Amino acid sequence: MISSSLIALGLGEKNNGISTGSIHWQGKGALLDSISPVDGKTIGSTQLATEEDYNKVIKTAVDAYKVWSTMPAPKRGEIVRLIGDELRKHKKDLGELVSYEMGKSLQEGWGEVQEMIDICDFAVGLSRQLYGLTMHSERPSHRMYEQYHPLGVVGIISAFNFPVAVWSWNTMLAWVCGNTCVWKPSEKAPLSAIACQLIVSRVFAANNIPEGVSCLVVGDAVVGQLMSNDPRVPLVSATGSTRMGKSVGTAVAQRLGRSLLELGGNNAIIVSKAADLDLVIPAVVFGAVGTGGQRCTTTRRLIVHTDCYEEVKTRLVKAYGQLKIGNPLLTENHVGPLIDTHAVHAFSN
């Protein structure tokens, strides 16, 4: 099943992990194999970007911004609409790749692609709603108004647990606002990112969009550090661990840039004695086991009122007993594997 999806998405044994749109190339760094946690097989490979590769991409993105930002916002929204249409066509294949490459259930893989489609729809509407205020001036025969302007190049660092959706949340909104984007995906799920870039590239090529509006740089932590310290990237959006967020946030702040950080959590659900347990139990179970518990929003603690504690415990034990763990590409299974042996070790200890 996964072989046909890889072919449909344009992926092979060796893939270009660096792209500025219609131009794709191999990095000059180390070879990176994408190994599925489902069966331990190598899905495909690419080579990591070096600083030289990164600088080439950023320069192209800076140049593209000068053209893309002058395009009317509704026109930019139309391009995003077309991307949403292409994602609809590839939802099945891309969802299967997400599931196979990072281990989440197939339903969640498809759901993640649907989130991409939904944000495209939202961004299309937003492209006609970039409003500003008009105000009366204290000076005779004058009016004042405010108008939002794009920032420039937006850097996006995404994590393995949502290998495509998080990129789309940032990118589609940034694009309709007139920014260009450079994406550094997780090294644990590079093929899902390459597949997205190939989808976008086809839309851009068919509509004569400038080279550099959509950029991809598959690299290690060094690329993230370069991006965080780069004054050519006024905004960096990073998703990942708190440790990573502290590093990115500090580097960006030191150059007076802007950062958006979505980091790890320690989430709790509070169950009062008036709670409807028919709603509580499914929410708790999925909140805890969705994506194998590898979410920033994963439920990690329950705070339960003493009056319903025993019933909650009994129902939870029964619910967990019904979960099926196994190959996430089989729809009867609810929980797939953790991303790698490091995650297993961290969980066990």
C-alpha positions in Angstrom: 0.0 0.0 0.0 2.7 2.5 0.9 4.7 1.8 -2.3 1.9 3.1 -4.5 1.5 6.2 -2.2 5.2 7.0 -2.6 5.0 6.7 -6.4 1.9 8.9 -6.5 3.7 11.5 -4.4 6.8 11.5 -6.6 9.1 10.0 -4.0 11.9 7.4 -4.7 14.9 5.8 -3.1 16.9 9.1 -3.3 15.1 12.4 -2.9 16.0 16.1 -3.2 15.7 17.6 0.2 16.4 21.2 -0.8 14.1 23.3 -3.0 13.3 26.8 -3.8 10.1 25.9 -5.8 10.7 24.4 -9.2 14.4 23.9 -8.5 15.3 20.9 -6.3 18.7 19.6 -5.4 20.6 17.3 -3.0 22.4 18.9 -0.1 26.1 18.6 0.4 25.8 17.2 3.9 25.5 13.7 5.3 23.1 11.1 3.9 19.8 10.9 5.9 17.7 7.8 5.7 14.0 8.0 6.7 13.3 4.8 8.6 9.7 3.8 9.4 9.0 3.0 13.0 6.3 0.7 11.8 8.6 -2.0 10.4 12.1 -0.6 10.6 12.4 -0.4 6.8 14.1 2.5 5.0 11.5 4.5 3.1 13.9 6.7 1.2 16.9 9.0 1.7 18.1 12.5 1.1 21.3 14.5 1.9 21.3 17.1 4.5 21.8 20.8 3.7 25.0 22.6 4.5 25.4 26.3 5.3 26.1 26.9 1.6 22.8 25.3 0.7 21.0 27.2 3.4 22.4 30.6 2.2 21.4 29.8 -1.4 17.9 29.1 -0.3 17.6 32.2 1.9 18.9 34.5 -0.9 16.3 33.2 -3.3 13.5 33.6 -0.7 14.6 37.2 0.0 14.5 38.0 -3.8 11.1 36.3 -4.2 9.6 38.4 -1.4 10.1 41.6 -3.4 7.8 40.2 -6.1 5.4 38.1 -4.1 4.6 40.9 -1.6 3.4 43.2 -4.4 0.9 40.7 -5.7 -2.6 41.5 -4.5 -3.6 39.5 -1.5 -6.7 37.9 -3.1 -4.4 36.7 -5.9 -2.1 35.1 -3.3 -5.2 33.6 -1.8 -6.2 32.1 -5.1 -2.8 30.3 -5.2 -3.4 28.9 -1.7 -6.9 27.7 -2.9 -5.3 25.8 -5.7 -2.9 24.2 -3.2 -5.8 23.1 -1.1 -7.4 21.5 -4.1 -4.1 19.5 -4.8 -4.0 18.4 -1.2 -7.5 17.1 -1.5 -6.4 15.0 -4.5 -3.4 13.6 -2.5 -5.0 13.3 0.9 -5.1 9.5 0.8 -1.4 9.1 -0.2 0.0 11.9 1.9 -1.9 10.7 5.0 -0.5 7.2 4.5 3.0 8.5 4.2 2.6 10.6 7.4 1.3 7.5 9.2 4.1 5.2 7.9 6.9 7.7 8.4 6.1 8.8 12.0 3.9 6.1 13.3 0.5 7.8 14.0 -2.7 5.9 13.2 -3.9 6.1 9.6 -7.0 8.0 10.7 -4.7 10.6 12.3 -2.6 10.8 9.2 -5.6 11.5 7.0 -6.8 13.9 9.7 -3.6 15.8 9.6 -3.9 16.3 5.8 -7.4 17.5 6.3 -6.1 20.1 8.7 -3.9 21.3 5.9 -6.9 21.5 3.6 -8.9 23.4 6.2 -6.2 26.0 6.8 -6.0 26.6 3.1 -9.7 27.3 3.1 -9.3 29.7 6.0 -6.4 31.5 4.5 -8.3 32.0 1.2 -11.0 33.9 3.1 -8.4 35.8 5.1 -6.8 37.0 1.9 -9.8 39.3 1.4 -9.9 40.4 5.0 -6.6 41.9 5.7 -8.3 45.0 7.2 -6.9 48.1 8.9 -8.5 50.9 10.8 -9.3 54.4 9.4 -9.2 57.2 12.0 -10.1 60.9 12.1 -7.0 63.1 12.5 -6.7 66.2 14.7 -5.2 67.9 11.7 -7.7 69.6 9.3 -8.4 67.8 6.0 -6.4 64.8 7.1 -7.3 61.1 7.7 -5.2 58.4 9.3 -5.3 54.8 8.4 -3.4 51.6 9.4 -2.2 49.0 7.0 -0.5 45.7 7.8 2.6 44.9 5.8 4.3 41.5 5.4 7.5 40.9 7.3 9.6 39.2 4.7 11.0 35.7 4.9 9.3 33.5 7.5 11.3 30.6 8.9 9.4 27.5 9.9 10.9 24.7 12.1 8.5 21.8 12.5 8.5 18.7 14.6 8.1 15.0 13.7 4.7 14.5 15.5 2.9 16.7 13.1 5.2 16.6 10.1 3.0 18.5 7.6 0.1 20.2 9.4 2.2 22.6 11.5 4.0 23.8 8.4 0.7 24.5 6.6 -0.7 26.4 9.6 2.2 28.8 9.4 2.8 28.9 5.7 -0.7 29.4 4.3 -1.3 32.4 6.5 2.2 33.8 5.9 1.7 33.4 2.1 -1.6 35.3 1.9 -0.1 38.1 4.0 2.7 38.4 1.4 5.6 36.6 3.1 7.9 34.0 1.6 8.6 30.8 3.6 11.6 28.6 4.3 10.8 25.3 5.9 13.2 23.2 8.0 11.3 20.0 8.8 12.2 17.4 11.4 15.0 15.1 10.4 12.7 12.2 11.6 10.1 12.9 8.9 11.8 14.5 5.9 9.9 12.6 3.2 6.5 14.0 4.2 7.9 17.5 3.9 9.5 16.7 0.5 6.1 15.4 -0.7 4.4 18.6 0.3 7.0 20.7 -1.4 6.5 18.7 -4.6 2.7 19.3 -4.5 3.2 23.0 -3.9 5.9 23.2 -6.7 3.5 21.9 -9.3 0.9 24.5 -8.4 3.5 27.3 -8.4 5.0 26.2 -11.7 1.5 26.2 -13.4 0.8 29.7 -12.2 4.2 31.4 -12.8 4.9 32.0 -9.1 8.5 33.4 -8.4 11.2 31.0 -7.4 11.7 31.2 -3.7 8.2 31.8 -2.3 8.1 28.2 -1.1 11.5 26.8 0.1 12.5 23.6 1.8 15.7 22.9 3.6 16.1 19.4 5.1 19.0 19.7 7.6 20.1 19.0 11.1 20.2 21.4 14.1 22.8 23.5 12.4 20.3 24.7 9.9 17.9 25.6 12.7 20.7 27.6 14.4 21.5 29.4 11.2 17.9 30.3 10.7 17.5 31.5 14.3 20.6 33.8 14.0 19.8 35.1 10.5 18.7 38.7 10.4 17.3 38.0 6.9 14.6 35.9 8.6 12.5 38.4 10.7 10.2 35.8 12.1 11.0 32.2 13.1 8.1 29.8 14.0 9.4 26.7 15.8 7.6 23.7 17.1 9.4 21.1 19.3 10.9 20.5 22.7 11.1 23.2 25.4 14.9 22.8 25.2 14.8 23.6 21.5 12.5 26.5 22.1 14.7 28.1 24.6 17.6 28.0 22.2 15.6 29.4 19.2 13.9 32.0 21.3 17.1 33.3 22.8 18.9 33.5 19.5 16.0 35.3 17.7 15.6 37.7 20.6 19.3 38.6 20.6 18.9 40.0 17.1 15.5 41.6 18.0 13.6 39.3 15.7 10.3 37.7 16.3 9.5 34.1 17.3 6.5 31.9 17.6 7.1 28.9 19.8 4.9 25.8 20.2 6.7 23.6 22.8 6.1 20.7 25.1 3.4 20.6 27.7 2.3 18.9 30.9 -1.5 19.0 30.3 -4.1 18.0 32.8 -7.9 17.3 32.6 -10.0 18.3 35.6 -13.0 16.1 36.1 -15.6 17.6 38.4 -18.4 15.5 40.1 -20.9 17.1 37.6 -19.0 16.0 34.5 -20.6 13.8 31.9 -18.4 10.7 32.0 -19.7 9.5 28.6 -17.9 12.5 27.2 -14.9 12.6 29.6 -13.6 9.0 29.1 -13.2 9.1 25.2 -11.6 12.6 25.5 -9.2 11.4 28.1 -8.2 8.3 26.3 -7.7 9.9 22.9 -5.9 12.9 24.6 -3.5 10.5 26.1 -2.9 7.9 23.4 -3.4 10.0 20.2 -0.1 10.1 18.2 1.2 7.6 20.7 1.2 10.3 23.4 3.8 12.3 21.3 1.9 15.6 21.3 2.5 18.9 23.0 -1.2 18.7 23.9 -1.0 15.1 25.1 -3.0 14.5 28.3 -0.5 13.6 31.0 -2.5 14.1 34.3 -6.0 13.7 35.6 -7.4 15.7 38.5 -10.6 13.9 39.5 -13.1 14.8 42.1 -13.3 12.2 44.9 -17.0 11.6 44.3 -16.4 10.2 40.9 -12.8 8.9 41.2 -13.7 5.2 41.4 -16.1 5.3 38.5 -13.6 7.2 36.3 -10.8 4.7 37.2 -13.1 1.7 36.4 -14.2 3.2 33.1 -10.7 4.2 32.0 -9.3 0.7 32.7 -12.1 -0.8 30.6 -11.5 1.8 27.8 -7.8 1.1 27.7 -8.5 -2.6 27.5 -10.3 -2.1 24.2 -7.4 -0.3 22.5 -5.6 -2.1 19.7 -1.9 -1.5 19.2 -0.1 -2.4 16.0 0.5 -1.4 12.4 -1.0 2.1 12.1 -1.7 1.6 8.4 -4.4 -1.0 9.5 -7.5 1.0 10.3 -8.6 -1.4 13.1 -5.6 -0.3 15.2 -5.8 2.7 17.4 -2.2 3.2 18.4 1.0 2.8 16.4 4.7 2.8 17.4 6.7 5.5 19.0 8.9 7.4 16.5 12.2 5.7 17.4 14.2 3.9 20.0 15.2 7.1 21.7 11.5 7.9 22.3 11.0 4.4 23.7 14.0 4.9 26.1 12.7 8.3 27.2 9.2 6.8 27.8 10.6 3.8 29.7 12.8 6.0 32.0 
